[in-house]
Amino acid sequence: MDLMSMDIAELSAVLKNLNQPLYRAKQVFQWLAKGKTPAEMSNLPLSLREELSKLPLGSAKIYDKRISKKDSTIKYLFELEDGNIVEGVLMSYHYGNTMCISTQVGCRMGCLFCASTLNGCVRDLSAGEMLSFIAAAEKDVPHDADKVRTVTNIVLMGSGEPLDNYDNVVKFLRLVSHSDGMNISVRNISISTCGLVDKLNKFTDEAPHVTLSVSLHAPNDEIRNKIMPINKRYNVLQLLEAARRYAEVTKRRVIFEYALIKDMNSDMTCADMLSKRLRGINCHVNLIPLNDVKERNLNGVSRKEAELFLKRLTDNGLSATIRREMGSDIEGACGQLRRRVLEEKQK
Ligand code: SAH
């Protein structure tokens, strides 16, 4: 296991092997959360720093970044220790900065509209690698003088399916919210899933209670089967039941993500069906303008059509909004930039 992925108990075991006093575990944990390498851990004896430097760290480096001229969104490409490349995005809002991170290199869910899945899943990310994306952004963008840190909110909404990398994701949530670590409150963390229902139920029962987003994108099985292969394993009814359960157990409002796709899921019949299906669930619908993926023949709808769809949902009594687009000038969305860079690398 890489050092970044370890909790204090696991670090204690490593340090015990190196004949070190136990209090060192917390010191190492605190340094790692600040994105420091063992060589930089200045309150440790030099010999220990050298020993720790021999172990795998699991830390990502910034490979490339682009800053949006429109809204100062920063899109990062991170390079992992094995040379793989993944994306992350830092967005600034009035309440703070939200970091969107990936949970896998690629994705194997096969959603028709998503660029992250075009080449399948290369591997899972470790908890430490996910943590290191936040640490790298923290170092890249120093926090304002009146703040403790740059990244105040986290969404697990980059490439990959978080619940397909269950153990590492849950470990990450524990590490990043630990009071001796980055101490980012679970209230400020969201996880987004395409609907692995068995894992979602497990998550409800045993994981820290973060905000849940469900990528629904269709009001019924007929449409969802066409665009999201996972629906053939867990259908809309089963998914909505699991989402309802999450909302009830955690007392948190669930977010349903719904990308409006032309001639697919965006007419008024769909809006009515969706309203009916979601009735009684403590939820909010986030309508997403589709980012066209040139590899697939799918297009978004106009602003006007999106607004009509929204009005129909709210008229039907649902809470709903259209998601603000950020970083559209820097390929901020879903696997787009990574894909471009991999293509360029191949050439
Ligand atoms: N696997 C997880 C998280 C990654 S995708 C999930 O499915 O939720 C993050 C969000 O981006 C999901 O809601 C996904 O459906 C959406 N998304 C993917 N491709 C998109 C595109 N081309 N346009 C708009 N949203 C997209």
Residues whose N, C-alpha, C, O or C-beta is under 5 A from the ligand:
A	BS01	SAH	F113 C114 A115 L156 M157 G158 G160 E161 P162 S192 T193 C194 S215 E257 A259 I288 P289 L290 N291 C334
